[in-house]
Amino acid sequence: LLKFESELEGADTAAFYFAGHGVQISGQNQMIASDAELTNRYSFAAETISLETVLDLMKAKSDVSLIFLDA
């Protein structure tokens, strides 16, 4: 996510593609990395990325944001 942020510097349009697993819990969409180790309920936050976090980042860095989810 930090690398993605740095690559958005000066961009007019941001595009994000995610293929993998995702879940929605309490209205929040979480993307799960292929190497995630969800061994207990406490590891969930550390092993997933919030779609809202990605959206917020893209909105802050570019005028146009495109997100493609294959989850």
ABEGO torsion letter per residue (X at the ends): XAAAAAAABGBABBBBBBBEBBBBBGGBBBBBBAABBBABAAAAAAABBBAAAAAAAAAAABABBBBBBBX
